Amino acid sequence: MADSTLVLAWLVLAHLTADYLLQTETMVADKFTGGRRGWRGLSAHGAAVGACLLPFVSAFGLPGLALVVVVTASHVLIDRWKVRATRRAEGRALAAAHRRHEAATATGLGPAWTPIPGALFIVDQLLHLGVSAVAWLVLIAATPVTTAFAGYVNALLGNVDPASLHRAVLVGVVLVSLAIANVRAGALFVATLVRPREAVSGQRIPEEPATQPAPPRSWRFRLGTVVATAESVAAAPATAPAAQSPSASPAQIGATIGILERLLIVTFVLTGSSAAIGFVVAAKTLARFKQLDDRDFAEYYLLGTLASVAVAVGSGLLGLAALGTLS
């Protein structure tokens, strides 16, 4: 019988790989376009999800194939729901900002800001992981690995101690999952929360009747490099021309700060040094101390920082729980 913790850890890693490493900018743009093109993006992403789950077919045979089908199909449907719900929420927020005839601020959250896209991001991830867990429980939790797979693994191991290899594989899977969650997923979540797509269109909200069409949608997030985060947008000058300086952009520096912050916090959680988390947040806040006099910036900064810390602490505690099964 396969170890439950290791199988679940592989399911989480497969999900994170498909969502944050194999999902291209084209897929994301297509998904938010709608219509036939939207389904094309969803289908391409679904194919990536299925490819990441193929090892379960080798390990568990037909039950593993059933898991792949269920998880892949549900992933596409959940993403379709999330896209439509996000677009509706952003549209309502932007329409409300138009009616108020307010101009977006450079450092604040802006009049078209809404927390709903960030909440939908969390619900989307929980639904994906929940479906994977239920599919595991119903389809393969009590299913032994196939004879062919067991023979292949035994031949591959040779004289290696199975218990030691199991420990090493689980540690590796957990650490890679934590890295993806805090480098890619964490950055995208913070960006989604503090700068929804409609709220960062780069255009000031015009003084025009609410019946006029809204500005065209634009996708400002990149899976490889997130161009809008709680740190990076606040650091970028509002009126600076694009790409005038050969030095690194504030967006790149801010995004890197956020990533390092989360990785440090995860390390402290895993090593039992939770008290050191306060020093990381304090050091980051000290660098922005004077800017915190601006209420708009303070709210924006606090929201992004709390979201970033929550991702790091939450994922670190989950990783610690998984690694705790080894003792």
Order of alpha helices (4+ residues) and beta strands (2+ residues): alpha-alpha-alpha-alpha-alpha-alpha-alpha-alpha-alpha-alpha-alpha-alpha-alpha
